[in-house]
Amino acid sequence: MPLSKPPLADTLDRRMPAAHRSALAGVLIPEAALRRRIALMGRAIARDYAGKEVLVIPLLSGAVLFLADLLRRLPFPLRVDFLGVSSYGQGTESGDLVFNKDLQLDVRGAHVLVIDDILDTGKTLRAVTGKLLAMKPASLRTCVLLDKVGRRVGSFEADYVGFRIPNLFVVGYGMDFAARYRNLPYVGVLKPEVYAPKPARRSAA
Protein backbone atom coordinates (compact mmCIF):
# COMPACT_ATOMS: atom_id res chain seq x y z
CA MET A 1 0.00 0.00 0.00
CA PRO A 2 1.55 3.37 -0.95
CA LEU A 3 2.57 5.61 1.91
CA SER A 4 1.40 9.13 2.51
CA LYS A 5 3.77 11.94 3.39
CA PRO A 6 2.48 14.14 6.21
CA PRO A 7 1.23 17.55 5.12
CA LEU A 8 3.14 20.71 5.89
CA ALA A 9 2.80 22.00 9.43
CA ASP A 10 -0.58 23.56 10.07
CA THR A 11 -1.39 26.45 12.38
CA LEU A 12 -2.31 25.58 15.95
CA ASP A 13 -6.01 25.32 16.76
CA ARG A 14 -7.00 28.33 18.83
CA ARG A 15 -9.69 26.23 20.54
CA MET A 16 -7.08 24.08 22.27
CA PRO A 17 -5.98 24.87 25.84
CA ALA A 18 -3.33 27.56 26.10
CA ALA A 19 -0.99 25.16 27.92
CA HIS A 20 -1.12 22.80 24.93
CA ARG A 21 -0.57 25.60 22.44
CA SER A 22 2.54 26.73 24.27
CA ALA A 23 3.96 23.18 24.32
CA LEU A 24 3.52 22.47 20.60
CA ALA A 25 5.72 23.63 17.74
CA GLY A 26 2.93 22.96 15.22
CA VAL A 27 0.51 20.45 13.75
CA LEU A 28 2.18 17.77 11.66
CA ILE A 29 -0.95 15.89 10.51
CA PRO A 30 -4.35 17.65 10.71
CA GLU A 31 -7.66 15.91 11.40
CA ALA A 32 -8.78 15.89 7.76
CA ALA A 33 -5.56 14.23 6.58
CA LEU A 34 -5.91 11.55 9.28
CA ARG A 35 -9.46 10.79 8.19
CA ARG A 36 -8.52 10.49 4.52
CA ARG A 37 -5.53 8.26 5.13
CA ILE A 38 -7.33 5.96 7.57
CA ALA A 39 -10.13 5.49 5.04
CA LEU A 40 -7.55 4.34 2.47
CA MET A 41 -5.91 2.03 4.99
CA GLY A 42 -9.29 0.52 5.83
CA ARG A 43 -9.93 -0.28 2.17
CA ALA A 44 -6.56 -1.99 1.78
CA ILE A 45 -7.03 -4.05 4.94
CA ALA A 46 -10.60 -4.97 3.98
CA ARG A 47 -9.39 -6.17 0.60
CA ASP A 48 -6.63 -8.32 2.10
CA TYR A 49 -8.89 -9.95 4.69
CA ALA A 50 -12.00 -10.44 2.53
CA GLY A 51 -13.86 -13.60 3.57
CA LYS A 52 -11.92 -14.01 6.84
CA GLU A 53 -12.63 -13.31 10.49
CA VAL A 54 -9.84 -11.27 12.06
CA LEU A 55 -8.55 -10.99 15.60
CA VAL A 56 -7.53 -7.33 16.01
CA ILE A 57 -4.96 -6.75 18.75
CA PRO A 58 -4.31 -3.07 19.55
CA LEU A 59 -1.41 -2.13 21.82
CA LEU A 60 -2.32 0.01 24.80
CA SER A 61 -2.56 2.89 25.13
CA GLY A 62 -1.40 5.02 22.21
CA ALA A 63 -3.35 3.16 19.52
CA VAL A 64 -6.80 3.73 21.04
CA LEU A 65 -7.97 6.67 18.89
CA PHE A 66 -6.45 5.21 15.73
CA LEU A 67 -8.15 1.90 16.51
CA ALA A 68 -11.57 3.51 17.00
CA ASP A 69 -11.46 5.25 13.62
CA LEU A 70 -9.94 2.30 11.75
CA LEU A 71 -12.40 -0.29 13.08
CA ARG A 72 -15.30 1.64 11.56
CA ARG A 73 -13.65 1.17 8.16
CA LEU A 74 -13.39 -2.62 8.44
CA PRO A 75 -16.46 -4.47 7.08
CA PHE A 76 -15.43 -8.06 7.87
CA PRO A 77 -16.20 -10.10 11.03
CA LEU A 78 -13.69 -9.36 13.76
CA ARG A 79 -12.87 -9.75 17.42
CA VAL A 80 -10.82 -7.30 19.50
CA ASP A 81 -8.46 -8.03 22.38
CA PHE A 82 -5.96 -5.65 23.95
CA LEU A 83 -2.32 -6.21 24.73
CA GLY A 84 -0.52 -3.89 27.14
CA VAL A 85 3.17 -3.17 26.61
CA SER A 86 5.23 -0.62 28.50
CA SER A 87 8.79 0.52 28.01
CA TYR A 88 10.67 1.63 31.08
CA GLY A 89 13.72 3.73 30.28
CA GLN A 90 15.36 7.08 30.90
CA GLY A 91 13.59 10.19 29.60
CA THR A 92 12.40 9.78 26.02
CA GLU A 93 14.58 6.73 25.29
CA SER A 94 12.94 3.30 25.30
CA GLY A 95 14.07 0.77 27.87
CA ASP A 96 13.08 -2.72 28.93
CA LEU A 97 9.71 -3.94 27.64
CA VAL A 98 7.13 -5.23 30.08
CA PHE A 99 3.82 -6.88 29.09
CA ASN A 100 1.39 -5.45 31.63
CA LYS A 101 -1.88 -6.71 30.13
CA ASP A 102 -2.20 -10.11 28.52
CA LEU A 103 -4.70 -11.38 25.98
CA GLN A 104 -7.98 -13.05 26.92
CA LEU A 105 -8.77 -14.55 23.50
CA ASP A 106 -7.04 -17.53 21.89
CA VAL A 107 -4.60 -16.61 19.13
CA ARG A 108 -4.04 -20.14 17.81
CA GLY A 109 -5.42 -20.50 14.28
CA ALA A 110 -6.62 -16.87 14.11
CA HIS A 111 -5.85 -14.26 11.47
CA VAL A 112 -4.21 -11.62 13.67
CA LEU A 113 -3.85 -7.91 12.92
CA VAL A 114 -1.70 -5.99 15.44
CA ILE A 115 -2.37 -2.25 15.61
CA ASP A 116 0.00 0.32 17.09
CA ASP A 117 0.27 4.09 16.96
CA ILE A 118 3.90 4.46 15.94
CA LEU A 119 6.80 2.36 14.71
CA ASP A 120 10.19 3.82 15.53
CA THR A 121 13.01 1.53 16.71
CA GLY A 122 10.85 -1.55 16.06
CA LYS A 123 11.69 -2.98 19.46
CA THR A 124 8.09 -3.13 20.69
CA LEU A 125 6.55 -4.67 17.57
CA ARG A 126 9.39 -7.20 17.27
CA ALA A 127 8.70 -8.35 20.84
CA VAL A 128 4.94 -8.41 20.31
CA THR A 129 5.05 -10.32 17.03
CA GLY A 130 7.53 -12.79 18.48
CA LYS A 131 5.20 -13.43 21.42
CA LEU A 132 2.16 -13.85 19.15
CA LEU A 133 3.88 -16.07 16.57
CA ALA A 134 4.74 -18.50 19.37
CA MET A 135 0.96 -18.89 19.87
CA LYS A 136 0.57 -20.28 16.31
CA PRO A 137 -1.84 -17.86 14.56
CA ALA A 138 -3.00 -18.67 11.02
CA SER A 139 -1.49 -15.33 9.88
CA LEU A 140 -0.05 -12.22 11.47
CA ARG A 141 0.16 -8.67 10.08
CA THR A 142 0.99 -5.34 11.67
CA CYS A 143 -0.59 -1.92 11.14
CA VAL A 144 0.78 1.43 12.37
CA LEU A 145 -0.38 4.98 11.92
CA LEU A 146 3.12 6.52 11.92
CA ASP A 147 6.52 5.21 10.87
CA LYS A 148 9.78 6.87 11.97
CA VAL A 149 12.14 5.09 9.61
CA GLY A 150 15.11 7.12 10.81
CA ARG A 151 14.81 5.61 14.29
CA ARG A 152 14.75 1.97 13.18
CA VAL A 153 17.08 -0.53 14.83
CA GLY A 154 17.14 -3.57 12.56
CA SER A 155 14.94 -4.26 9.55
CA PHE A 156 11.41 -4.55 10.97
CA GLU A 157 8.67 -3.12 8.73
CA ALA A 158 4.91 -2.90 9.26
CA ASP A 159 2.48 -4.35 6.70
CA TYR A 160 0.20 -1.29 6.76
CA VAL A 161 1.55 2.24 7.35
CA GLY A 162 -0.35 5.50 7.49
CA PHE A 163 2.32 8.20 7.37
CA ARG A 164 6.10 8.10 7.22
CA ILE A 165 7.36 10.94 9.41
CA PRO A 166 10.73 12.50 10.31
CA ASN A 167 12.34 12.01 13.70
CA LEU A 168 10.13 14.42 15.64
CA PHE A 169 8.54 13.98 19.07
CA VAL A 170 4.84 13.73 18.21
CA VAL A 171 1.81 13.78 20.48
CA GLY A 172 -1.95 13.83 20.08
CA TYR A 173 -4.43 11.46 18.47
CA GLY A 174 -3.82 8.99 21.29
CA MET A 175 -0.09 9.62 21.71
CA ASP A 176 1.20 11.23 24.87
CA PHE A 177 4.09 12.71 26.74
CA ALA A 178 3.93 12.27 30.53
CA ALA A 179 0.30 11.08 30.10
CA ARG A 180 -0.75 14.39 28.48
CA TYR A 181 -1.95 15.45 24.98
CA ARG A 182 -3.69 12.15 24.04
CA ASN A 183 -6.99 13.95 23.41
CA LEU A 184 -5.68 16.30 20.73
CA PRO A 185 -7.57 15.44 17.50
CA TYR A 186 -4.47 15.78 15.29
CA VAL A 187 -0.80 14.79 15.43
CA GLY A 188 1.26 17.65 16.84
CA VAL A 189 4.98 18.21 17.31
CA LEU A 190 6.17 18.78 20.86
CA LYS A 191 8.75 21.49 21.47
CA PRO A 192 12.12 20.06 22.53
CA GLU A 193 12.22 22.17 25.67
CA VAL A 194 9.10 20.39 26.93
CA TYR A 195 10.57 16.88 26.87
CA ALA A 196 14.32 17.56 27.15
CA PRO A 197 15.79 16.72 30.56
CA LYS A 198 16.30 19.78 32.69
CA PRO A 199 19.95 20.54 33.59
CA ALA A 200 20.80 20.00 37.22
CA ARG A 201 21.18 23.13 39.30
CA ARG A 202 24.56 23.74 40.86
CA SER A 203 24.50 24.41 44.54
CA ALA A 204 26.05 27.57 45.81
CA ALA A 205 29.57 27.24 47.21
C-alpha positions as MATLAB code, in Angstrom:
seq = 'MPLSKPPLADTLDRRMPAAHRSALAGVLIPEAALRRRIALMGRAIARDYAGKEVLVIPLLSGAVLFLADLLRRLPFPLRVDFLGVSSYGQGTESGDLVFNKDLQLDVRGAHVLVIDDILDTGKTLRAVTGKLLAMKPASLRTCVLLDKVGRRVGSFEADYVGFRIPNLFVVGYGMDFAARYRNLPYVGVLKPEVYAPKPARRSAA';
ca = [
       0.000    0.000    0.000;
       1.549    3.374   -0.951;
       2.574    5.609    1.914;
       1.395    9.131    2.513;
       3.766   11.937    3.389;
       2.480   14.140    6.207;
       1.225   17.553    5.124;
       3.140   20.711    5.886;
       2.798   22.001    9.433;
      -0.580   23.560   10.074;
      -1.388   26.450   12.382;
      -2.310   25.578   15.946;
      -6.005   25.323   16.758;
      -6.995   28.326   18.832;
      -9.685   26.228   20.537;
      -7.082   24.078   22.273;
      -5.979   24.868   25.841;
      -3.329   27.561   26.099;
      -0.991   25.155   27.923;
      -1.116   22.802   24.934;
      -0.570   25.600   22.435;
       2.541   26.732   24.265;
       3.962   23.179   24.317;
       3.523   22.470   20.598;
       5.718   23.629   17.741;
       2.934   22.959   15.224;
       0.512   20.449   13.749;
       2.177   17.767   11.659;
      -0.952   15.888   10.511;
      -4.353   17.647   10.707;
      -7.664   15.906   11.395;
      -8.778   15.885    7.761;
      -5.562   14.227    6.583;
      -5.913   11.554    9.277;
      -9.463   10.790    8.189;
      -8.516   10.487    4.519;
      -5.530    8.257    5.133;
      -7.333    5.956    7.569;
     -10.134    5.491    5.041;
      -7.555    4.342    2.470;
      -5.912    2.028    4.990;
      -9.286    0.522    5.828;
      -9.926   -0.278    2.165;
      -6.560   -1.995    1.780;
      -7.032   -4.054    4.942;
     -10.603   -4.969    3.983;
      -9.394   -6.171    0.600;
      -6.628   -8.325    2.101;
      -8.893   -9.948    4.691;
     -11.998  -10.442    2.530;
     -13.859  -13.601    3.568;
     -11.918  -14.013    6.840;
     -12.633  -13.309   10.493;
      -9.842  -11.271   12.057;
      -8.549  -10.988   15.605;
      -7.534   -7.333   16.012;
      -4.956   -6.749   18.753;
      -4.306   -3.074   19.549;
      -1.406   -2.125   21.824;
      -2.316    0.010   24.803;
      -2.559    2.891   25.129;
      -1.395    5.019   22.209;
      -3.349    3.155   19.524;
      -6.804    3.726   21.037;
      -7.969    6.669   18.885;
      -6.447    5.211   15.729;
      -8.154    1.905   16.515;
     -11.573    3.510   16.998;
     -11.459    5.255   13.620;
      -9.937    2.303   11.749;
     -12.401   -0.287   13.084;
     -15.299    1.642   11.564;
     -13.648    1.166    8.161;
     -13.390   -2.625    8.438;
     -16.465   -4.472    7.082;
     -15.426   -8.059    7.865;
     -16.198  -10.096   11.033;
     -13.686   -9.365   13.762;
     -12.871   -9.751   17.420;
     -10.817   -7.298   19.496;
      -8.464   -8.031   22.376;
      -5.963   -5.645   23.948;
      -2.319   -6.206   24.734;
      -0.523   -3.895   27.140;
       3.167   -3.173   26.605;
       5.232   -0.618   28.504;
       8.785    0.521   28.006;
      10.670    1.627   31.077;
      13.722    3.731   30.280;
      15.356    7.076   30.905;
      13.589   10.192   29.600;
      12.403    9.779   26.019;
      14.578    6.733   25.289;
      12.945    3.301   25.301;
      14.069    0.770   27.868;
      13.085   -2.717   28.926;
       9.709   -3.936   27.643;
       7.127   -5.229   30.078;
       3.822   -6.885   29.089;
       1.390   -5.449   31.631;
      -1.879   -6.711   30.126;
      -2.199  -10.110   28.525;
      -4.704  -11.376   25.979;
      -7.980  -13.052   26.919;
      -8.772  -14.550   23.500;
      -7.036  -17.533   21.893;
      -4.599  -16.610   19.130;
      -4.039  -20.145   17.811;
      -5.418  -20.496   14.279;
      -6.615  -16.871   14.113;
      -5.849  -14.262   11.468;
      -4.215  -11.620   13.675;
      -3.848   -7.906   12.924;
      -1.703   -5.993   15.439;
      -2.368   -2.251   15.612;
       0.001    0.322   17.095;
       0.269    4.089   16.964;
       3.900    4.461   15.938;
       6.799    2.357   14.711;
      10.188    3.820   15.526;
      13.009    1.530   16.708;
      10.853   -1.551   16.055;
      11.687   -2.984   19.462;
       8.088   -3.126   20.687;
       6.554   -4.669   17.574;
       9.386   -7.196   17.275;
       8.700   -8.350   20.838;
       4.936   -8.414   20.309;
       5.053  -10.320   17.025;
       7.527  -12.789   18.483;
       5.200  -13.434   21.418;
       2.164  -13.850   19.150;
       3.878  -16.066   16.568;
       4.735  -18.498   19.366;
       0.958  -18.890   19.873;
       0.570  -20.279   16.308;
      -1.839  -17.862   14.561;
      -2.997  -18.670   11.022;
      -1.489  -15.333    9.885;
      -0.047  -12.218   11.466;
       0.156   -8.675   10.083;
       0.989   -5.336   11.665;
      -0.586   -1.920   11.140;
       0.782    1.425   12.366;
      -0.379    4.983   11.925;
       3.119    6.522   11.924;
       6.519    5.211   10.870;
       9.779    6.873   11.968;
      12.142    5.093    9.607;
      15.108    7.120   10.813;
      14.810    5.606   14.288;
      14.753    1.975   13.183;
      17.078   -0.527   14.831;
      17.135   -3.570   12.556;
      14.941   -4.259    9.550;
      11.413   -4.547   10.970;
       8.666   -3.120    8.733;
       4.905   -2.902    9.265;
       2.479   -4.345    6.705;
       0.201   -1.288    6.756;
       1.545    2.239    7.355;
      -0.353    5.504    7.492;
       2.318    8.200    7.372;
       6.095    8.100    7.222;
       7.362   10.944    9.413;
      10.728   12.498   10.314;
      12.344   12.010   13.702;
      10.131   14.419   15.639;
       8.542   13.982   19.067;
       4.843   13.733   18.211;
       1.808   13.781   20.483;
      -1.951   13.833   20.080;
      -4.433   11.464   18.470;
      -3.823    8.986   21.288;
      -0.092    9.618   21.707;
       1.203   11.227   24.871;
       4.088   12.714   26.738;
       3.935   12.273   30.528;
       0.299   11.082   30.100;
      -0.755   14.387   28.482;
      -1.946   15.451   24.982;
      -3.687   12.154   24.044;
      -6.986   13.952   23.414;
      -5.678   16.301   20.726;
      -7.567   15.440   17.499;
      -4.468   15.785   15.294;
      -0.796   14.791   15.427;
       1.257   17.646   16.839;
       4.978   18.210   17.309;
       6.167   18.776   20.861;
       8.748   21.487   21.470;
      12.125   20.060   22.527;
      12.221   22.172   25.674;
       9.105   20.392   26.927;
      10.572   16.879   26.868;
      14.321   17.561   27.154;
      15.789   16.719   30.562;
      16.302   19.783   32.688;
      19.954   20.544   33.585;
      20.804   20.003   37.222;
      21.184   23.131   39.297;
      24.561   23.735   40.857;
      24.504   24.407   44.538;
      26.051   27.573   45.813;
      29.571   27.244   47.214;
];
